[in-house]
Amino acid sequence: MYTHNGEEIFVIDGHIHLWDASEENIVHEGGEQFIQCFYDYHTAFTPEEEQWDMETYRKYGQERMVEDLFRDGATDMGIFQPTYLSDFYDEGFNTTDQNAELAERYPERFVLNGSFDPRDGEEGMAHLERLDDDYDLQGVKLYTAEWRGDSKGWRLDSDEAFEFLERCAELGIENIHAHKGPTIRPLNRDAFDVADIDDAASSFPNLNFIVEHVGLPRLDDFCWIAAQEPNVYGGLAVAAPMAGTRPRKFGEIMGELLFWLGEDRIIYGSDYALWEPDWLIPTLLDAELTPDQRDEYGVELTTDVMKKVMGENVAELYDIDIEAKKEALRTDELSQQFDLADQYDAAAD
């Protein structure tokens, strides 16, 4: 756990990846363009002394991920958000089955999400059902700009997508994470547009729609939609590192989110391995709104607010009892391996 202003904060990273962009896994030039664009985001927002070399960034592996998140990064739990990109990468960029290796090895530390693509039709529905059978899914990650042959994207408000959302509701897969943020080469920017969230959220009020990257660069559109739809949440991946490199912009983003959504519908995500939690978490928690921003939005980044953002809000969505989880983490394998048990000692009192 991370201690801020003398208070312990239970951190659940709502957006993590374990990817493979090694050259041998790339089968389309888009795969190389994609990882190079990811790396551009990494260097643009990461302090120079924390930047990775490109070869490490391509495929960092399970052990480094575990160390970065839990030993060095003050993260308590992480939620896997798969991104298949199977037209670009032979074995996929990061898939649910690949992520499951770590999630099953450290079950107290990871939440495993699935995915679907309505363009896959009956085969895609069978895939979703198989993932749920194997892993008892609570959420899915959707990548509406992913290429499939000649198709360069799909919409969440299409009839085909609604069939999959209906099936998610039937299966109890309640958390729908949609990438709605900056484009990544060579994907189509418009295929990440946030507008299709509106009808989907209205049509499925029993599902939670977590808009990853809070719609950037369409923050206004996202906030107006989320203000109307109480089942729409904002994921801070991509916005979070701006706390260090673009503090006024970060203050503007948080001010808008707190004004329109309130403190209960904002979720922290590092987007690991785009950014590492060892520097990102303290940077985020040290962030402040300017006096002008506090006056304009009527909000502040208090410790109580940030406790919700950093873990409590996503715990509510995923039915995670934080106090019970602390007790479980005292004796899990990673607490023993990294000497972390004393962080959770209060749970035993």
C-alpha positions in Angstrom: 0.0 0.0 0.0 1.0 3.6 -0.5 1.1 6.1 2.4 0.1 9.6 1.6 -0.3 12.4 4.1 0.0 9.8 6.9 -2.9 7.8 5.5 -2.7 4.4 3.8 -4.2 4.1 0.4 -5.1 0.7 -1.1 -4.2 0.9 -4.8 -6.0 -1.1 -7.4 -4.5 -0.4 -10.9 -7.5 -0.5 -13.2 -5.6 -0.8 -16.4 -2.5 -3.0 -16.9 -1.1 -5.1 -19.8 1.4 -7.9 -20.3 2.3 -7.5 -23.9 4.5 -9.1 -26.5 5.6 -6.7 -29.3 8.8 -8.7 -30.1 9.9 -8.6 -33.7 9.2 -12.3 -34.1 5.6 -11.8 -33.0 4.9 -9.0 -35.6 3.1 -10.2 -38.7 1.9 -6.9 -40.1 3.6 -3.5 -40.4 0.9 -2.1 -38.2 2.4 -4.1 -35.3 5.7 -2.2 -35.6 3.9 1.1 -36.0 1.7 0.4 -33.0 4.6 -0.4 -30.6 6.6 2.5 -31.8 3.7 4.8 -31.1 3.3 3.3 -27.7 7.0 4.0 -27.0 6.5 7.6 -28.2 3.8 8.0 -25.5 6.1 6.4 -23.0 9.0 8.8 -23.6 6.8 11.8 -23.9 5.3 11.4 -20.4 7.9 9.5 -18.5 10.7 11.2 -16.5 14.0 10.8 -18.4 15.6 8.8 -15.7 12.7 6.3 -15.6 12.5 5.6 -19.4 13.0 2.1 -20.7 15.1 1.1 -23.7 13.0 0.0 -26.7 14.0 -3.7 -26.5 12.9 -4.0 -22.9 9.7 -2.2 -23.8 8.9 -4.7 -26.6 8.6 -7.7 -24.2 9.4 -7.1 -20.5 8.0 -10.4 -19.3 6.1 -11.7 -16.2 8.8 -11.3 -13.6 9.5 -7.7 -14.3 5.8 -6.9 -14.4 5.3 -8.4 -10.9 8.3 -6.6 -9.5 7.4 -3.3 -11.1 3.8 -3.4 -9.8 4.0 -5.0 -6.4 7.6 -4.8 -5.2 8.6 -1.4 -6.4 5.3 0.3 -7.3 3.1 0.2 -4.2 0.3 -1.4 -6.2 -1.9 -3.9 -4.3 -3.9 -5.3 -7.1 -4.2 -4.9 -10.9 -6.9 -5.5 -13.5 -5.7 -7.0 -16.8 -7.2 -5.3 -19.9 -6.4 -7.5 -22.9 -5.7 -6.0 -26.4 -5.6 -8.7 -29.0 -4.6 -7.0 -32.2 -4.5 -10.4 -33.9 -4.1 -8.9 -37.4 -0.8 -7.3 -36.2 0.7 -9.9 -33.9 0.9 -13.6 -34.5 0.1 -14.6 -30.9 -1.8 -11.4 -30.1 -0.4 -8.3 -28.4 -1.8 -9.3 -25.0 -4.7 -11.8 -24.7 -6.8 -13.1 -21.8 -5.3 -16.5 -22.0 -1.8 -15.1 -21.8 -2.7 -12.9 -18.9 -4.3 -15.8 -17.2 -0.9 -17.4 -16.5 -0.1 -14.6 -14.0 -3.6 -14.2 -12.8 -3.8 -17.9 -11.8 -0.3 -17.9 -10.3 -1.2 -14.9 -8.1 -5.0 -15.0 -7.7 -5.1 -12.4 -4.9 -3.3 -9.8 -7.0 -4.9 -9.8 -10.4 -8.4 -9.5 -11.9 -8.6 -11.1 -15.3 -10.8 -9.5 -18.0 -11.9 -10.9 -21.3 -12.8 -9.2 -24.6 -15.1 -9.5 -27.6 -15.3 -8.2 -31.2 -18.8 -8.2 -32.7 -17.3 -8.6 -36.2 -16.3 -12.2 -35.2 -20.0 -13.2 -35.2 -20.9 -16.6 -33.9 -17.2 -17.6 -33.5 -16.7 -14.4 -31.4 -19.7 -15.2 -29.2 -18.3 -18.7 -28.6 -15.0 -17.2 -27.7 -16.6 -14.9 -25.2 -18.5 -17.8 -23.6 -15.4 -19.9 -23.5 -13.5 -17.2 -21.7 -16.3 -16.8 -19.2 -16.4 -20.6 -18.7 -12.7 -20.7 -18.1 -12.2 -17.6 -16.0 -15.6 -16.5 -14.6 -15.2 -13.0 -16.1 -16.4 -9.8 -14.4 -15.3 -7.5 -17.2 -14.3 -7.1 -20.8 -11.9 -4.7 -22.6 -13.1 -3.5 -26.0 -10.9 -2.0 -28.7 -13.2 -0.5 -31.2 -10.4 0.7 -33.6 -8.9 -2.8 -34.0 -8.4 -3.8 -37.6 -10.1 -7.0 -39.0 -9.1 -7.6 -42.6 -10.5 -4.6 -44.5 -12.4 -3.3 -41.5 -10.8 -0.6 -39.5 -13.2 -0.4 -36.6 -16.6 -1.0 -35.2 -19.2 0.8 -33.0 -20.5 -0.1 -29.5 -24.0 1.1 -30.5 -24.3 -1.3 -33.5 -26.9 -4.1 -33.5 -24.1 -6.6 -33.6 -22.4 -5.1 -30.5 -25.7 -5.0 -28.7 -26.0 -8.8 -29.1 -22.7 -9.2 -27.3 -23.6 -6.7 -24.6 -26.9 -8.6 -24.1 -24.9 -11.8 -23.7 -22.5 -10.1 -21.2 -25.5 -9.1 -19.1 -26.8 -12.7 -19.2 -23.4 -14.1 -18.1 -23.0 -11.5 -15.3 -20.1 -9.7 -17.1 -21.0 -6.3 -15.8 -17.9 -4.1 -16.4 -17.4 -3.0 -20.0 -14.1 -1.2 -20.4 -13.9 0.6 -23.8 -10.7 2.2 -25.1 -11.9 5.7 -26.0 -8.8 7.8 -26.0 -5.9 8.9 -28.2 -5.3 7.0 -31.4 -2.2 4.7 -31.9 -0.6 4.4 -35.3 -1.9 3.1 -37.6 -5.4 2.9 -36.1 -8.2 5.2 -37.1 -8.8 8.1 -34.7 -12.5 8.2 -35.4 -13.0 4.6 -34.5 -12.1 5.5 -30.9 -14.8 8.2 -30.8 -16.7 8.3 -27.5 -20.2 9.0 -29.0 -21.2 5.3 -29.2 -21.0 5.0 -25.4 -24.2 7.1 -25.1 -26.7 4.7 -26.6 -25.0 1.6 -25.2 -25.1 3.0 -21.6 -28.7 4.0 -22.0 -29.7 0.7 -23.4 -27.9 -1.4 -20.8 -28.3 0.4 -17.5 -27.4 -2.9 -15.6 -23.9 -2.7 -17.1 -21.0 -0.4 -16.1 -19.2 1.4 -18.9 -15.7 2.3 -18.0 -14.4 4.7 -20.6 -10.7 4.3 -20.6 -8.6 7.4 -21.2 -11.7 9.5 -20.4 -12.4 10.0 -24.1 -9.2 12.1 -24.6 -8.9 14.2 -26.7 -12.8 14.3 -26.5 -13.0 15.1 -22.8 -16.0 17.5 -23.2 -18.0 14.9 -25.2 -17.3 12.3 -22.6 -18.2 14.5 -19.6 -21.5 15.5 -21.2 -22.4 11.8 -21.8 -21.3 10.7 -18.4 -23.2 13.4 -16.7 -26.4 11.9 -18.2 -25.5 8.2 -17.7 -24.9 7.2 -14.1 -23.4 3.8 -15.2 -20.5 5.6 -17.1 -17.1 5.8 -15.4 -13.8 7.5 -16.4 -10.5 5.6 -16.5 -7.5 7.8 -15.9 -4.9 5.8 -18.0 -3.1 8.3 -20.3 -4.4 11.3 -18.2 -2.6 10.2 -15.0 1.0 10.8 -16.2 0.1 14.4 -17.2 0.2 15.1 -13.4 3.9 15.2 -13.9 4.5 16.6 -17.4 1.4 18.7 -17.8 0.2 19.6 -14.3 -2.2 22.3 -15.4 -3.7 20.1 -18.0 -4.1 17.3 -15.5 -5.8 19.7 -13.1 -8.2 20.7 -15.9 -9.0 17.1 -16.6 -9.6 16.2 -12.9 -11.6 19.4 -12.4 -13.9 18.5 -15.2 -14.3 14.9 -14.1 -15.0 15.8 -10.5 -17.5 18.5 -11.6 -19.4 16.3 -14.0 -19.0 12.7 -12.7 -18.1 13.3 -9.0 -15.5 11.4 -7.0 -17.2 8.0 -7.1 -16.9 7.4 -10.9 -13.1 8.0 -11.5 -10.7 5.1 -11.7 -6.9 5.1 -11.6 -5.0 3.2 -14.2 -1.3 3.3 -14.9 -1.6 1.7 -18.4 1.4 -0.4 -17.5 3.8 -0.8 -19.1 3.4 2.5 -20.8 4.1 4.0 -17.4 5.4 2.5 -14.2 3.6 3.0 -10.8 6.8 3.6 -8.8 6.9 7.2 -10.0 3.4 7.6 -11.3 1.5 6.9 -8.0 3.4 9.5 -6.0 3.3 12.0 -8.8 -0.5 11.5 -9.1 -1.1 11.8 -5.3 1.1 14.9 -5.0 -0.9 16.7 -7.8 -3.0 19.8 -6.9 -5.4 21.9 -8.7 -4.4 25.6 -9.1 -6.3 28.2 -7.1 -8.1 29.2 -10.2 -9.1 25.6 -11.0 -10.3 25.1 -7.4 -12.5 28.2 -7.7 -13.8 27.3 -11.1 -14.7 23.7 -10.4 -15.4 23.9 -6.7 -13.4 20.7 -5.9 -10.0 19.7 -4.5 -7.9 16.6 -4.7 -8.1 15.6 -1.1 -6.8 12.4 0.3 -10.3 11.1 0.8 -11.1 11.8 -2.9 -7.9 10.1 -4.0 -8.6 7.0 -1.9 -11.7 6.5 -4.0 -9.9 7.2 -7.3 -6.9 5.0 -6.5 -8.9 1.9 -5.4 -12.2 2.2 -3.7 -14.2 3.0 -6.8 -13.0 0.1 -8.9 -13.3 -2.2 -5.8 -17.0 -1.4 -5.8 -17.4 -2.4 -9.4 -15.5 -5.7 -8.9 -17.0 -6.6 -5.5 -13.6 -6.4 -3.8 -13.8 -6.2 -0.1 -10.7 -4.1 0.6 -10.3 -5.1 4.3 -10.7 -8.8 3.5 -8.3 -8.4 0.6 -5.7 -6.8 2.9 -5.9 -9.9 5.2 -5.5 -12.2 2.2 -2.5 -10.2 0.9 -0.6 -10.5 4.3 0.2 -14.1 3.6 0.2 -14.4 -0.2 3.2 -15.5 -2.2 4.3 -12.0 -3.2 4.1 -10.5 0.3 6.4 -13.3 1.4 8.7 -13.0 -1.6 9.0 -9.2 -1.4 8.6 -8.8 2.4 5.4 -6.8 2.1 3.3 -8.4 4.9 3.8 -5.6 7.4 1.9 -3.3 5.0 -1.2 -5.3 5.8 -0.7 -5.9 9.4 -3.5 -3.6 10.5 -6.0 -5.9 8.8 -5.2 -8.6 11.4 -6.0 -6.3 14.4 
